[in-house]
Amino acid sequence: MKSSRTATRRLTIGLGLLFSVIISPNSNAHPELTRHGYTSCTSCHVSPNGGGVLTPYGRNLSRELLSTWGTPREAEILHGALPEEWMKGLDESKLRIGGDARWIQTHRENKSVRSGQFFFMQAHVEVAWDEGPWVFDLAVGKVEDPRGKGTFQFVGSRYYGMYRMNDSAALRIGRFETTFGLNLSDHTLFVRRPLGLGPGYDRDNVELSWIGERNQYFASFMKSAIANGDSDREQAAAFRYERVIKENSRLGASFWQGEGGTDAGDSRFKRILAGLHSIVKISQQVFLMGEINRQERLEARVAGGRMTQSQYGFLRFNYEPFQGVIPLLQYQHERGDVNLDSTETNKYGLGFTFFPRTHFEFFGVWNRAIRSGEWSDEAYLMLHYYL
């Protein structure tokens, strides 16, 4: 328990520093576009929680604020190859077109194992019809597993219909990623994959959102998609609240309560998940991100039930010396059972994010990880191309 308390203390102190920086009179905050004052995801995306197809305004910002180099029309679909009048007509229409492709190189090495693999992660095309209060979105694509066997999904992992009741409130129904914590594309983080969050864990959702100038609320009722497997099926309710501080920082809290498993009574589970997250701008070049989550899971398969408490967290320090070039330092903590030292992993990472030109992103991290007293090196490099 001593090492558990030490790791928890590190994360608590770190997040406390993040929150104190937010509240201090001279602070600003936010990663990537948040630190520039874009605290609402709807500034750039059709989805209230961000990700997915971009708006014309979001395309322009990707060139002006993210990319190191680029021409004036490079942010357009096909890098400005379409006639200018065509693009103007498309931007003025209700149709939005987007998509992504990702490739990844992995590496892991310790005293016993040295392994690495390069594979094509995913590719999809996404279209949305955005007409007044109504939005309809569909993503169709291919997902590749690490063993090299791809499956083509005619109906992709994301589709929804949304009704905007006014400038702040919206109701969204469909299959998409449930809003919880920081919406980061890095699915390797302990605060995402071990908790069944992030890419690959899309759920059938009914989501009500309210996005104000200072306060943002998301309430979701969902069940797992069949593709997630019988043992992971879950029905749950989730809630996320965020407070915008100093116009370029966010402080948030999330809560999740669910139950599921197979139909057999001895394979059921219940869980409660709660967490805090923050994005903080220290200066024009420096910004921080952090999240800590705590889970209580009751397994019915054990006689009388067995309660397991888990904790997960990360802190990331980002520095942008030049536009589009962002070196980073990162700490991660995982303890699958707070009562067992053998379930604890700590990772100390060094990496970077690089947006060389509009439509292209490179993201790489090297981690020095320790599990059960054994050190290992873990790294991955991802290339992301978006329409």
C-alpha positions in Angstrom: 0.0 0.0 0.0 3.0 2.4 0.6 3.8 2.6 -3.1 0.1 3.1 -4.0 -0.1 6.0 -1.6 3.1 7.5 -3.0 1.9 7.3 -6.6 -1.5 8.7 -5.6 0.2 11.5 -3.7 2.3 12.4 -6.8 -0.8 12.6 -9.0 -2.8 14.5 -6.4 -0.1 17.0 -5.9 0.4 17.4 -9.6 -3.3 17.9 -10.3 -3.5 20.3 -7.3 -0.7 22.4 -8.9 -2.6 22.4 -12.2 -5.8 23.6 -10.5 -4.0 26.2 -8.4 -2.4 27.5 -11.6 -5.8 27.8 -13.2 -7.2 29.8 -10.3 -4.2 32.1 -9.9 -4.6 35.7 -11.2 -1.9 35.4 -13.9 -2.9 32.0 -15.3 -4.2 31.1 -18.7 -4.6 27.6 -20.1 -5.4 24.9 -22.6 -3.7 22.4 -24.9 -3.4 22.9 -28.5 -6.4 25.1 -29.4 -7.8 25.5 -25.9 -4.8 27.6 -24.9 -5.7 29.9 -27.8 -9.1 30.5 -26.3 -11.1 27.9 -28.2 -12.7 26.2 -25.1 -15.7 24.8 -27.0 -15.2 21.9 -29.4 -18.0 23.1 -31.6 -15.8 26.0 -32.8 -14.0 23.5 -35.1 -16.1 20.2 -35.1 -19.7 19.2 -35.8 -19.6 17.0 -32.7 -20.2 18.8 -29.3 -17.4 16.7 -27.8 -14.9 17.3 -30.6 -13.3 14.8 -33.0 -14.7 13.8 -36.3 -15.5 16.0 -39.2 -14.3 19.6 -39.2 -16.3 22.8 -39.9 -14.8 25.2 -42.5 -13.7 27.4 -39.7 -11.9 24.4 -38.0 -10.1 23.7 -41.3 -8.7 27.2 -41.4 -7.6 27.1 -37.8 -5.7 23.9 -38.4 -3.5 25.9 -40.8 -3.3 29.1 -38.9 -2.7 27.7 -35.4 -1.4 24.1 -35.6 0.7 23.5 -38.7 4.4 24.6 -39.1 4.2 25.2 -42.8 1.5 25.4 -45.4 -0.1 27.4 -48.3 -3.2 29.5 -47.9 -5.5 26.8 -49.5 -3.7 23.8 -48.1 -6.3 23.3 -45.3 -9.0 22.5 -47.9 -10.0 19.0 -48.9 -7.4 17.5 -51.2 -5.0 20.3 -50.2 -6.5 22.9 -52.4 -6.5 20.8 -55.6 -10.3 21.4 -56.2 -11.2 24.6 -58.1 -11.7 27.5 -55.7 -15.3 28.0 -56.7 -16.1 24.4 -55.9 -14.6 24.7 -52.4 -16.5 27.9 -51.8 -19.7 26.2 -52.8 -19.0 23.2 -50.5 -18.2 25.5 -47.5 -21.4 27.4 -48.0 -23.4 24.2 -48.4 -24.7 21.9 -45.6 -22.4 19.1 -46.5 -19.3 18.4 -44.4 -16.6 15.9 -45.5 -13.8 14.5 -43.4 -11.9 11.3 -42.6 -8.7 9.9 -41.0 -5.9 7.4 -41.7 -3.4 6.2 -39.0 -0.3 4.1 -39.2 1.7 3.1 -36.1 5.1 1.6 -35.2 5.4 0.0 -31.8 8.4 -1.2 -29.8 8.8 -3.0 -26.4 12.0 -4.3 -24.8 13.1 -5.7 -21.5 15.4 -8.4 -20.2 13.2 -11.2 -21.6 11.5 -9.7 -24.7 12.3 -7.5 -27.6 9.4 -6.9 -30.0 8.2 -4.3 -32.5 5.5 -4.0 -35.2 4.4 -1.6 -37.9 0.8 -1.8 -39.0 -2.0 0.2 -40.5 -4.4 1.1 -37.7 -7.5 2.5 -39.4 -8.9 4.5 -42.3 -12.4 6.0 -42.7 -14.3 8.6 -44.5 -16.9 10.7 -42.7 -19.8 12.8 -44.0 -22.2 15.0 -42.1 -25.2 17.0 -43.1 -25.5 20.1 -41.0 -28.7 22.0 -41.7 -29.9 24.5 -39.1 -30.8 22.6 -35.9 -30.4 19.1 -37.5 -27.2 17.2 -38.0 -26.7 13.7 -39.4 -23.2 12.1 -39.3 -21.9 8.8 -40.7 -18.3 7.3 -40.7 -17.4 4.4 -42.9 -14.1 2.7 -43.0 -11.6 0.0 -42.2 -10.1 -1.0 -38.9 -6.9 -3.1 -38.8 -5.9 -5.3 -35.9 -2.2 -5.8 -34.8 -2.2 -9.3 -36.4 -2.7 -7.8 -39.8 -6.3 -9.0 -40.4 -8.5 -6.1 -41.4 -12.2 -5.9 -41.3 -14.2 -3.5 -43.5 -17.1 -1.8 -41.8 -19.8 -0.7 -44.2 -21.4 1.0 -41.2 -18.5 2.5 -39.3 -18.0 2.9 -35.6 -19.6 6.4 -35.6 -23.0 7.5 -36.7 -25.5 9.8 -35.1 -28.4 12.3 -35.5 -28.4 15.5 -33.5 -30.9 18.2 -32.8 -29.7 21.6 -31.6 -32.5 23.0 -29.3 -30.7 26.4 -29.2 -27.2 27.8 -29.4 -26.2 26.0 -26.2 -28.2 22.8 -25.8 -28.2 19.7 -28.1 -29.6 16.1 -28.1 -27.5 13.5 -29.9 -28.5 9.8 -30.5 -26.4 7.2 -32.2 -23.1 5.3 -31.8 -20.1 7.3 -30.8 -17.5 7.7 -28.0 -19.1 8.5 -24.7 -18.0 11.8 -23.1 -15.8 11.2 -20.1 -12.7 13.0 -19.0 -10.3 14.5 -21.6 -11.2 13.5 -25.1 -7.7 12.6 -26.3 -6.9 10.5 -29.4 -4.0 8.8 -27.6 -5.7 5.5 -26.7 -2.6 4.1 -25.0 -3.0 6.2 -21.9 -3.9 4.4 -18.7 -6.9 6.7 -18.2 -8.4 5.5 -21.5 -7.9 1.8 -22.6 -8.0 0.0 -19.2 -11.3 1.7 -18.4 -12.9 0.9 -21.7 -12.7 4.5 -23.0 -11.4 6.0 -26.2 -11.2 4.7 -29.8 -12.6 1.2 -30.2 -15.1 1.6 -27.4 -17.9 3.4 -29.2 -21.3 2.9 -27.6 -24.9 3.4 -28.5 -25.6 6.7 -26.8 -28.3 9.1 -25.9 -26.5 12.3 -25.0 -27.7 15.7 -23.8 -25.2 18.5 -23.9 -25.3 22.1 -22.8 -22.3 24.3 -23.7 -22.2 27.8 -22.2 -19.6 30.5 -22.1 -18.1 29.3 -18.8 -19.9 26.0 -18.0 -20.3 22.8 -20.0 -22.4 19.8 -19.2 -22.7 16.4 -20.8 -25.2 13.7 -19.6 -25.1 10.3 -21.4 -27.1 7.1 -21.2 -25.6 4.3 -23.2 -25.0 0.6 -23.8 -22.0 -1.1 -25.3 -22.0 -2.0 -29.0 -22.2 -5.7 -29.7 -18.8 -5.5 -31.4 -17.2 -4.9 -28.0 -17.8 -8.5 -27.0 -20.2 -10.3 -24.6 -18.0 -10.0 -21.5 -17.7 -6.2 -21.9 -21.4 -5.4 -22.6 -22.5 -2.7 -20.3 -25.4 -0.3 -19.7 -24.4 2.9 -18.0 -25.0 6.5 -17.3 -22.2 9.1 -17.4 -22.0 12.8 -16.5 -19.2 15.3 -17.2 -18.9 18.9 -16.1 -16.3 21.4 -17.2 -15.6 25.0 -16.0 -13.7 27.4 -18.3 -11.2 29.5 -16.4 -9.5 32.6 -17.7 -10.9 31.9 -21.2 -8.2 29.4 -22.1 -8.2 26.7 -19.4 -10.6 24.0 -18.3 -11.2 22.2 -15.1 -13.6 19.2 -15.1 -15.1 16.3 -13.3 -16.7 13.1 -14.6 -18.8 10.3 -13.1 -19.9 6.9 -14.5 -22.2 4.2 -13.1 -22.8 1.0 -15.0 -23.4 -2.7 -14.9 -23.1 -5.5 -17.4 -21.4 -8.7 -18.4 -23.0 -11.8 -20.0 -26.6 -13.0 -19.3 -25.3 -15.7 -17.0 -25.8 -14.4 -13.4 -22.3 -15.4 -12.3 -20.6 -13.2 -14.9 -22.2 -9.9 -14.1 -20.4 -6.8 -12.8 -21.2 -3.3 -11.5 -18.8 -0.4 -11.5 -18.6 3.2 -10.4 -16.0 5.5 -12.0 -15.1 9.0 -11.0 -12.4 11.4 -12.1 -10.9 14.9 -12.3 -9.2 16.4 -15.4 -7.6 19.7 -16.4 -6.0 21.6 -19.2 -3.8 24.5 -18.2 -2.0 27.2 -20.2 1.1 28.3 -18.3 2.4 30.6 -21.0 2.0 31.0 -24.8 4.4 28.1 -25.3 3.8 25.9 -22.2 0.6 24.0 -21.4 -0.2 21.1 -19.1 -2.8 18.3 -19.2 -3.8 15.9 -16.4 -6.4 13.4 -15.4 -6.9 11.0 -12.5 -9.7 8.4 -12.3 -10.8 6.0 -9.5 -12.9 2.9 -10.2 -14.8 0.5 -8.0 -15.9 -2.7 -9.7 -18.0 -5.4 -8.1 -17.6 -8.9 -9.8 -20.6 -11.2 -9.3 -18.7 -14.2 -10.5 -17.0 -14.6 -7.1 -19.2 -16.0 -4.3 -20.6 -13.1 -2.4 -19.1 -10.7 -4.9 -15.7 -9.2 -5.0 -15.0 -5.4 -4.9 -11.9 -4.2 -6.7 -10.7 -0.6 -6.4 -8.4 0.7 -9.1 -6.7 4.1 -9.9 -5.3 5.5 -13.1 -3.8 8.9 -13.9 -1.4 10.9 -16.1 0.3 14.3 -16.2 1.7 15.7 -19.4 4.0 18.8 -19.8 3.9 20.3 -23.3 6.2 23.0 -24.7 5.9 24.6 -28.2 9.1 26.4 -29.2 7.8 26.8 -32.8 4.3 26.5 -34.2 3.5 22.9 -34.8 6.5 21.5 -32.9 5.6 20.3 -29.4 8.0 18.2 -27.3 6.5 16.7 -24.2 7.2 15.0 -20.8 4.7 12.6 -19.4 4.0 10.5 -16.2 1.5 7.7 -16.0 0.3 5.6 -13.1 -1.9 2.5 -13.1 -2.9 0.3 -10.2 -5.4 -2.3 -11.2 -6.0 -3.3 -7.5 -5.1 -0.7 -4.9 -4.4 -3.6 -2.4 -1.9 -5.4 -4.7 1.5 -4.0 -5.4 1.9 -6.4 -8.3 -0.8 -4.6 -10.3 1.0 -1.2 -10.2 2.7 0.2 -13.3 4.5 3.6 -13.5 5.7 5.1 -16.8 8.0 8.0 -17.3 7.8 9.3 -20.9 9.5 11.6 -23.4 7.8 12.4 -26.7 6.6 14.9 -29.2 3.7 16.1 -31.4 4.5 17.5 -34.8 2.2 19.1 -37.3 4.5 19.7 -40.3 1.8 20.7 -42.7 -2.0 20.9 -42.7 -3.6 17.4 -42.7 -0.5 15.7 -41.2 0.4 14.8 -37.6 3.2 12.8 -36.1 3.0 11.7 -32.5 5.7 9.7 -30.7 6.4 8.7 -27.1 9.2 6.7 -25.5 8.4 5.4 -22.0 10.6 4.0 -19.3 8.1 1.6 -17.5 8.4 -0.3 -14.2 6.2 -3.2 -13.3 6.8 -5.5 -10.3 10.3 -4.2 -10.0 11.2 -4.8 -13.6 12.1 -2.0 -16.0 11.2 -2.0 -19.7 11.3 0.4 -22.6 8.1 1.0 -24.6 7.7 3.3 -27.6 5.4 4.0 -30.4 5.3 6.4 -33.3 2.0 7.3 -35.1 1.4 9.0 -38.4 -2.0 10.6 -38.7 -3.5 11.9 -42.0 -6.8 13.7 -42.0 -8.9 15.0 -44.8 
